[in-house]
Amino acid sequence: MTGFRLTVAAVASAGAMLPFSVTGAAVALPSMAAHLGSSVGAAQWMLNAFNVTFSALPLAAGGLADRFGRRRILLIGVALVGTMSLLVALAPSMALVDAARAVQGCGAAAVLASGAAVLAQATSGRRRQLAFGILGASFGSGLAVGPLVAGALVEEAGWRSVFLLVAAMSGLAWLCATRAPESRNPARPALDLLGLSTFTAGLACLSFAFVRAADAGWTAPSTLLLLVAAPALVVLFAAVEIRLADRAMFDVRLFRRPEFLAVVCQPFTVTLGFVILLIYLPCYLQGVGDRTTSASGLLLLPLTAPVLVLPLIAGRLAARTSVRTVLTGASALIAVGALLLTTLRGDGSWPALALPLLPFGAGVGLAFGVMDNAAVSTVPVENAGAAAGIFNTMRITGESVATAGAAALLTTLTAARLQHSGLPADTATRIAGQAVQGQAAGAHHAALAAGLTGAFHTLGVALAALSALGAVLTHLALAPRRGHVPR
């Protein structure tokens, strides 16, 4: 039992710092941008640089973990996250911040993929359900307290203190991870360098495409080139993996199974909207609602608190019912919350804001408790690293696309409203981008408030449609097959 507890503590402590690296950075962004004299584009890259590498590398990290050791890759990832966070805290310019955040994203990808693989190898049965419930709760704790803690730190000690805290968290996580058992794929397959490079390049192109769209527009040649290159590289990756068969980094034939496809695509309907709200809703509340950083964090509690509590309950609920029931219900709750975002107002009361956020957070919390376990349970345990890698690649790709795509969408819709009021296109786009980051210009505050609020309403309708579709497809894909015992 002692070994079980040490293993769970190691992975949970490493996992807890990842969501705080996202939410804390988002809360610190307005203060950081103002202090370092950054432009809108450069400030946005503080988030994008992390997300691009974080989304592109989990599969590569999972494959390396299976070959060289899951604990070893976990320790390397934790060290990278902590060291780069310390560098951000000491950085004198936004250019250095962006570079450090890109490397930090590499470490975060390693932690995400190897941590789930360590748990999958070291646990089974009810202990595995409990372990992954605790892992989900650790993610939830970072999400739940991240905005609150970061807001208080920014107000009391400045934005640099947020990154110093992440560095301190990584030290504790590293010490815990040294006590986790080492494991690897006993077959020690050769490195699939072509598979690693094509898949990673494809995901990087997709992430960069959304970043470029926000800066240059969707029809710019650079954006279109990246949008064409991304699926082409992913198709090439699939062809390479099929040809390599048993020597492949990941068995893409698993995608022929509806239940596996449903699980690995689940993050797109679960975490996409959640990350958008975590990152951009505090900025909206600060810029449009004229609230402090701490107050904005407190207003997000109906969204984040369920993610702290429900993952542990979700595992037990899935054991009594099924993963299908939990994931379908989670997507349905998220759809309800997203649709209620049409009631959002910058000057709205706490109960009015809780109305859409509570069901949204409840859906995410339930999904977090079962998604990781469901993903690694669909493959043999010796391939747990690669399975965790592909699942978390889908999860973080969704978050990366959400971060960059939502910024582009919110900016475009807000700028369109400003142009209708007579502002030139360039000026409207510039101040709309600042408003999305929480810097609403005083002279245009009323127009910005109306435009950005309307943009969030449109976004809510789109997320509701996506989640409702996800609920239907999940329910159908995870239906028990004849002769198959449901999980």
N, C-alpha and C positions, 0 to 999 in steps of 0.2 A: 504493500500500500504506500510505503514511503516513496518508492521509485515512481509510482503513478503520480503522487502529489508533486514531486519535484519536476517531473516532466510537464505536467499541466501548468505549474507555476512558471516554468521557463518560457513556454510558448505564449501563455496569456500575458505575461509581463512584457514580452517583446511585441506582441500584437497591440497592446494598449497604447503604445506611443505612436503607432501609424496614423490612426484617425486624428489624434491631436496635432500631428504634423500637418494635416490638411486643414482642420477647422481653426487651429491656432494661427496658422499662417494667414488664413482668410480674414480673421478678425484684426490681425496686426497690419494688414495691407494698407489701409488708408493712412495710418500714422507713419508707416515706413515710407510710403511714396512721398508724403509731404516732407519728411525729415531728410530724405536723400535727394530731393528735388527731381523725382523721376517723372517721365512722361507717362501717359496712359498706357501706351504700348509696352514700354519697358516694365512698368509695374505689373501688367497682366502676365508678363513672362515669368514673374516670380511664382505664379501658380502653374502656368503652362509647362515650364521647364521641368518641374517635378512630375507633372502628370504624364508628359510624353515618355520619359524613361520608366516611370512606374507602370504604365500600361503596356509598354512594348516588351518588357523583360521577364515577367513571371514564368512564362513557359521555358525560356532559356535557363532561368534559375532553378526551376524544378528538375529539368534534365541534368543539370550539373549536380544538384543535390543527390539525385539517384545514383550518380556515378562516383562522386568524390566524398559523399557523406552529408547527411541532412543537417546534423548538428554543426558541422564545419561551415556550411554555407549560411546557416542561421547566425553563427557568431560573426562571420564576415559582414553580413548584412546589418546586424545591430551596430557593429563598429562604424560602418560607413554612415549610417543615419546619425549617430551621435556626433561623430567628428565633423561632418558637414553642417550640422545644426550649430555647433560651436563656431564654425567659420562664418556662418550667416550672422550670428550674434555679434561678431567682431568686424563685419564687413564695412568698409567706408563708402562703397558705391553699389548701385543696383546691378551693375554688370557682374561684379563678383558674387552678389547674392544669387543671380540667375544661374551662374555656372555651378555654384555649390549646391543649389537646389536640384539641378540636373543629376549630379552625382548622388545626392541624397535619395533621389527617386530610384536609382539602381539598387541601393542598399535596401530600400523599402520593398522592392520587388523580391529580393532574395529572402527577406524576413517572411513575407506573405506566403511564398511558395514552399519554402523549407519548413516553416512552422507547422503548417497543416500536415505535411508529410511525416514529420516527427510524431505527431499525435496519432496519425493513421497507423504507423508501424508499431507504436508502443501500446496501443489499446485495441479493444474489440468489444462487441456486444454492448451491454448497458454502460460499461465504463467509457466506451467511445462516445456514446450519446451524451453522457455527462461531460466528458472532456470538451467536445465540440460546443456544447451549450455554454461552458465556461469561456471558451475562446470567443464565442459570439458576444457574451456579456462583457468581455474585456474590450472588444471593439466598441461595444455600446457605451462603456464607461468613458472611453476617449471621446466619443461623439457627444455624449450627454454633458460631460463637465467641460469639454474643450472650449466652447464659446464663453462659458461663465468664467473659467479660470483665465483664459486669454484676455477677456475684457477687463477683468480686475487688474491683471498684470500690466496691460497697456496703460491704464489710467494711473496706476500707482508707481510703476517702475519703468515704463517705456516699452516699446515694441521689442527691443533686444532681449528682454527678460523672457519672452515667450520661447525663443529659441534656446536660451540657456536652460530652461526647464526641460525641453526635449533632450538636450545633451545629458542632463542629470538622469532622466528616465532611462536613457540608453545604457548608462553605467550599471544601474540596478538590473536591467534586463540581461546584460551581458554576463553578469555574475550568476544569475539564475540559469542562463542557458548553458553555462559550463557544466552544470550538474545533469543535464539531459543525456539520455543514452544516445550513442552514435548508431547509425544504421545506413545502409545503402543497398542498392540492387545487387544481389549476389552474382548475377550474370555479368556485371560490369560491362555493359555494351559500349562499343566504340562511340566516340563523340560524333554526333550527326551535325557537322559544321554547316553543311549546305542547308539543312532543315532549320537550324538555329538562325542562320543569317537571313534566309528568305522570309521566315515568319516575323522575325524582329523588325526587318526592314519594312515589311508590309504594314505592320501595326504603327511603326514610327511615321510612315508616310500618311496614314489615316489621321493620326494625331496632329501632324504638322498641317494637314489640309484644313482642318477646322481653325487652327491658329491663324493661318494665312487668310482664311475667309473673313475673319474678324478684322484683319488689318487692310487687306487689298480687295475684298469682295469675292463673291462666289463665282463670278465669271472671269476673274483674272487668270491669265495663262498659267501662272505658278500654282494657283489653287486647283485648276482643272487638271494640270499635269499630275499633281499629287493624288487627286481623286481617281485618276486612271491607274496610276502606278500601284496604289494600295491593294485593290482587288486582284490585279495581275500577279503581284508577288505572293498573295495568299493562295491563289490558284496554283502557282508554281510550287509553293510549299506542299500543298496537298498531293500534287503529282510526284514530288520527290519522296514523300513519306510512303505513298502507295508502292512506289518502285522499290524502296528499301525494305518494305514488309517488316519482318521481325527485327531488323537492324535499325528501324526508324526510331526517332526521338519520341514520337507519339503515334499510336495506332489510330489513324484517322477513320478507319473502318467503324470505330465505335459510334461515329456520327450517324451511322445508318440506324442506330437504335433510338427510337423516339424518346424513351425515358432519359437516356443520357443527353440527348440534344436539348430536351426540356430543362434539365438541371443546369447545364452549362450556359444556357441562354437566359436563365432566370435573373441574373444580375441586371440585365438591361431593363427589365420591368420593375425591379425592386429598388436598386441603388441609384439609378440615373436621376430621377426626380429628387431623391433624398439629398444627394450631393449638391444639386442645384440650389435647393433651399438652404442648406447649411452654409454655402459659400456666399450666395447673393442676397438672401433675405436679411442677414444682419446689416449688410451695406445699405439695403433699401430702408431699413428701419432707422439707420443713422442719418442717411442723406435726405430722404423724403420725410421721415417722421421726426427728425431733429432729436433723436434719442441718443443717450450716451452708449458707449461700448458695452458697459456692464448691463444696462437696461435692455439692450438688444439681445444679449445672451440669455437673460432671464426670460424674455418673451419667447425664446425658442424651446423652453423646457417641455411644453406639451409635445413637441416633435422629438426631442432627444431622450427624455426620461423613459419612455416605453422601450427604447433600444437598450437601455441599461438593465431593465427588469425582465423583459419578455423572452430573451433567448433561452434562459434556463427552463422556463415554463414550456417553450415550444418543443424542446426535445421530449419531454414527458407527454405532451399532447400528441406528438407524432407517433409515439410508442403505443398510445391507446387508440388512435385513429389510423392515420397514415400520413406519410410525407405529402402525398397528393392533396389531402384535405388541408393541411397547414399551408402549403404554398399557394394553393388556389384561393384560400381565404385571405392570405396576406396580400395577394395582388388585388383582390376585390376591395379590401380596406383602403389600399393606396389609391385606387381609382376614385373612391368616394371622397377621400381627403383632397385629391388633386382637383376634382370638380368643384369642391367648396372653396378653392382658392379664388374663385370669381367673386367672393365676398371680401377679398383683401382690401384694406385701406391703410394708408400711411399713418393716419391719426386714429385708427381703430383701437378699441379697448382690448385688454388682455383676454376676456372671454370670447370676443369676436375673432381674435387671432387663433385662439385655441380650437375653435370650431373645425377648421380644416387640418390643423397640424396634429391633433390627437389621433384621428384615425390613420393619418399618413404614418406617423411614428409607430403606431401599434402594428401596422402591416409590415413595416421594415423590421421591427423587433422580432416578430414571429418568424420571418424568413431568415434572419440572421442565425437563429438557433438551429436550423436544419440544413441550410444550403451547403455548407462545407462538408458536413458528414455525408450528405447525399451524393456529392460529387466524387469523393474519394472512395465511396462504397461501391461505385459502379465498375471499378477496375480491380485487377489483382493487386495485392498489397505491395508487391515488389515494384509496381509502377505508380505508387502513390504520389511520388514527387511530380511526375509528369502530369498526372491527373489534377493535382492541386495547382500546377502551373497553368494548365489550359483553362481551368475554372476561374482562377484569379486573374488570368489575362482577360477573360471576358468581362469580369467584374470591373477591373480597373480601366479597361478600354472604354466601358460604358461611362465610367466616372470622368475619364479624360475627355471623351467626346462631349459629355454633358457640360463640363467646365468651359471648354472652348466654344462649343456650339451655343450654349445658353448666353454667354457673353455677347456673341455675335447677334443672336436673335433679339435679346433685350435691347442692345444698342441700336439695331436697325429699326425696330418698332418704335422706340422712343424718339429716335432721330426723325422718323417719318412724321410723328405728331408735331415735333418742333418746326419742321419745314412747313407744315400747314399753317403755322402761326407766323410765317414770314422770315424765318432765319435761313441764311444760306446753307447749302448742304454740308460743306466742310465744317462750318461752325456747329451746326446741329449734331453732326456725328461726333465731334470732339467733346462737346459738353455732355452728350448722352453717354459716351464712354466713361467720362468722369463720374456721372451720376450712378452708373452701374457699380462703380467701385466705392460708392458712398460719399462722393464729393459733389453735392448738388450746388450749382452756382446760384448765388442769392438773387441776381437780377432775373433769372428764368425759373425760379423755384416752383412757381405754380404750374407752369407748362411741363416742367420735368416731372413733377409729382403726378400729374394726370397721365403723361405719356408712359412713365415707368410702371405705374399702377395698371394701366391698360395692357401693357406688355406682359405683366405677371398673370393677368387674367387669361390672356391668350395662351400662355405657357401652361397654365393649369388645365385648360380644356385639352390641349395636346397630350399632356401627361396622363390625363384621365382615360383618353382613348387608347393610349399605349398599354396602360395597366389593365384595362378591361379586356383588351385582346390577349394579353399575357395570361390572365386568369382563365379564359376559355381554352387557350392552347395548352396550358399546363394541365388543366382538368382532363383534356382528351389524351394528351401524350402519356400521362402517368396512370391511365386506366389499367387495372390488373389484366394481364394476358392469361389466356387459358393455360393452365398448368404452371403458372407462375405465382409464387407466394409473395404478396405485396409486402413492402418494408414497413 
